[in-house]
């Protein structure tokens, strides 16, 4: 295509030159003028050639993307586990064991009763309690099969000069018995009129009343009782009393 463009330009120049040379009405041109005409004709061809557009290539420097800087991410501080301190000296009745720091108290001190003394007088091993019969017998207890009753006796004495009304049930005390240092067990709930834990009655001045607590023990262990400890508990405190 470019060869044809050059050829066309040459033909136009060649046509202009004879016209400039042969026309009788045209003035005679100098060589320099002829060069100017040729250059002008060539410029016209290039100007009107629609396929000959100059191209300006703009080279833009593409800025390289800046390296991403790593932003340090603060890790959240690990929460320290909340430590809850266990309350001190918190015990349930079933958790009271021998050997713990429990105050040694007498029964009358634990109850806060004035005017009486309560003295432990020993225990009995029984199949039935009480073991006497009569018209005045209101209630009797029998040992379970393979077991024996342990009857713990207490002498409650009125030491003041007047009759004393005694209501042991009002104090809501719970008793346990530990035999030979073993885990304490609750005493039996009875309907005995002389049950120490539930006795309600009047003790005359200077008189005594025999009250009892009853527990149960396997028959094969009933002959080997060495030590006995009585544990007492109410809403305010725990206490113990060594019986044997």
C-alpha positions in Angstrom: 0.0 0.0 0.0 2.8 2.4 0.8 4.3 1.7 -2.7 1.1 2.9 -4.3 1.1 6.1 -2.2 4.7 6.9 -3.2 3.9 6.2 -6.8 1.0 8.6 -6.7 3.1 11.3 -5.1 5.7 10.9 -7.8 3.1 11.1 -10.6 1.7 14.3 -9.2 5.1 15.8 -8.9 5.9 14.7 -12.4 2.7 16.3 -13.7 3.4 19.6 -11.9 6.9 19.9 -13.2 6.0 19.8 -17.0 3.1 22.2 -16.3 5.5 24.5 -14.7 8.0 24.1 -17.5 5.7 23.9 -20.6 3.0 26.5 -20.0 3.7 29.6 -22.0 1.8 31.6 -19.4 3.6 30.3 -16.5 6.7 32.2 -15.4 10.0 30.4 -15.4 10.8 28.9 -12.0 14.0 28.5 -10.4 15.3 25.2 -9.1 14.6 26.2 -5.6 11.0 27.1 -6.4 10.5 23.8 -8.1 11.7 22.0 -4.9 9.2 24.0 -2.9 6.3 23.1 -5.2 7.3 19.4 -5.1 7.5 19.4 -1.3 4.1 21.2 -1.1 2.4 18.6 -3.4 3.8 15.8 -1.3 2.5 17.4 1.8 -1.0 17.6 0.4 -1.0 13.9 -0.5 0.0 13.0 3.0 -2.6 15.4 4.5 -5.5 13.9 2.7 -4.4 10.2 3.0 -6.9 9.0 5.6 -4.8 5.9 6.3 -1.7 8.0 7.1 -2.5 9.3 10.6 0.4 9.9 12.8 0.3 7.9 16.0 1.7 9.2 19.3 2.3 6.4 21.6 2.2 7.6 25.1 4.1 5.3 27.4 2.9 5.8 30.9 5.0 4.4 33.6 2.8 2.1 35.6 3.7 2.6 39.1 4.2 -0.7 40.8 1.8 -1.2 43.6 3.4 -0.6 46.9 4.0 -3.7 48.9 1.2 -4.1 51.4 2.6 -3.7 54.8 1.5 -6.1 57.3 -0.4 -4.4 60.1 0.2 -6.2 63.4 -3.1 -7.4 64.8 -3.3 -7.4 68.5 -4.6 -10.6 69.8 -7.1 -10.1 72.5 -5.7 -10.9 75.9 -6.8 -14.2 77.2 -9.3 -13.8 79.9 -8.1 -15.2 83.2 -10.4 -17.8 84.6 -12.4 -16.5 87.5 -11.4 -18.3 90.6 -14.1 -18.8 93.2 -12.9 -19.5 96.6 -14.7 -22.2 98.4 -16.4 -21.0 101.6 -14.6 -22.1 104.7 -16.1 -24.4 107.3 -19.1 -25.2 105.1 -20.4 -28.7 106.1 -23.6 -30.7 105.7 -24.6 -33.1 108.4 -23.5 -36.0 106.3 -20.0 -34.5 105.9 -19.2 -34.2 109.6 -16.5 -36.8 110.4 -14.6 -37.7 113.5 -11.2 -36.1 113.8 -12.3 -32.7 112.4 -12.1 -29.6 114.5 -15.5 -29.8 116.1 -16.0 -28.3 119.6 -16.4 -30.7 122.5 -19.5 -29.7 124.4 -21.9 -31.3 126.9 -25.5 -31.8 125.8 -26.9 -29.1 128.2 -24.2 -26.6 127.0 -25.1 -27.3 123.4 -28.8 -26.9 124.1 -28.2 -23.9 126.3 -30.4 -25.4 129.1 -30.0 -24.2 132.6 -31.0 -26.0 135.8 -30.2 -29.6 134.6 -27.2 -31.8 134.1 -27.2 -34.6 131.5 -24.9 -37.4 132.2 -24.1 -40.4 129.9 -24.5 -43.7 131.9 -23.6 -46.3 129.3 -25.2 -48.3 126.5 -27.1 -51.6 126.1 -27.3 -54.1 123.3 -30.9 -55.1 122.7 -33.1 -57.1 120.4 -36.2 -55.1 121.7 -36.5 -51.9 123.6 -38.0 -51.5 126.1 -37.8 -55.2 127.1 -40.6 -55.1 129.7 -44.3 -55.4 129.0 -47.2 -53.8 130.7 -50.3 -51.9 130.3 -48.4 -48.6 130.4 -46.1 -49.6 127.6 -46.9 -47.2 124.7 -44.3 -48.1 122.2 -41.5 -50.7 121.7 -38.8 -51.1 119.1 -37.4 -54.3 117.5 -34.0 -54.6 115.8 -33.9 -55.4 112.1 -32.9 -58.9 110.9 -29.2 -59.4 111.4 -28.9 -56.3 113.6 -28.9 -55.2 117.2 -30.2 -52.1 118.9 -27.7 -49.9 120.7 -29.5 -48.0 123.5 -27.5 -45.1 124.9 -28.7 -44.0 128.4 -28.6 -40.5 129.7 -29.4 -39.4 133.3 -31.1 -35.9 133.2 -31.2 -34.4 136.7 -33.0 -31.3 137.8 -30.5 -29.3 140.0 -32.7 -26.4 140.9 -35.1 -26.2 143.8 -38.3 -26.2 141.7 -39.9 -28.3 139.0 -38.4 -27.9 135.6 -40.4 -28.1 132.3 -38.1 -29.5 129.7 -38.9 -29.4 125.9 -36.0 -31.0 124.0 -38.0 -31.1 120.7 -38.1 -27.3 120.5 -34.4 -27.1 119.9 -34.5 -29.1 116.6 -31.2 -30.9 117.2 -30.0 -33.7 115.0 -27.9 -36.5 116.6 -25.4 -38.9 115.0 -23.4 -41.7 116.6 -19.9 -42.7 115.5 -18.7 -46.1 116.7 -15.1 -47.1 116.7 -14.2 -44.0 114.7 -16.3 -44.9 111.7 -18.5 -42.5 109.7 -21.3 -41.1 111.9 -24.8 -42.4 111.4 -28.1 -40.8 112.4 -29.8 -42.1 115.4 -33.2 -43.8 114.9 -36.3 -41.7 115.0 -38.6 -43.2 117.6 -41.9 -42.7 119.3 -40.4 -43.5 122.7 -41.7 -41.3 125.5 -38.2 -41.1 126.9 -36.3 -40.3 123.6 -33.8 -37.6 124.5 -34.2 -35.8 121.1 -37.9 -35.4 121.4 -38.7 -35.5 125.2 -41.3 -33.1 126.5 -42.1 -33.3 130.2 -41.6 -32.0 133.7 -38.8 -33.1 136.0 -39.5 -32.4 139.7 -37.0 -30.5 141.8 -34.0 -32.7 142.6 -35.3 -35.6 140.6 -33.8 -37.4 137.6 -35.2 -38.8 134.3 -33.7 -41.6 132.2 -33.7 -40.6 128.6 -32.2 -42.6 125.6 -30.9 -42.4 122.1 -31.2 -45.5 120.0 -29.0 -46.7 117.1 -28.7 -49.9 115.2 -25.5 -52.0 114.5 -24.8 -55.2 112.6 -25.0 -58.2 115.0 -21.5 -59.3 114.4 -20.1 -55.9 115.4 -22.3 -55.5 118.5 -19.7 -57.2 120.8 -16.8 -55.0 119.7 -17.8 -51.5 120.6 -14.7 -49.7 121.8 -15.4 -45.9 121.4 -18.6 -44.0 120.9 -18.9 -40.3 120.0 -22.1 -38.3 119.9 -22.3 -35.6 117.3 -24.9 -32.8 117.6 -26.0 -30.3 115.0 -28.5 -27.4 114.9 -28.9 -24.3 112.8 -26.1 -22.5 114.6 -23.3 -24.9 115.2 -21.9 -28.4 115.4 -20.5 -30.1 118.5 -19.4 -33.5 119.7 -19.3 -35.4 122.9 -17.1 -38.4 123.5 -19.2 -41.1 125.4 -16.7 -44.0 125.6 
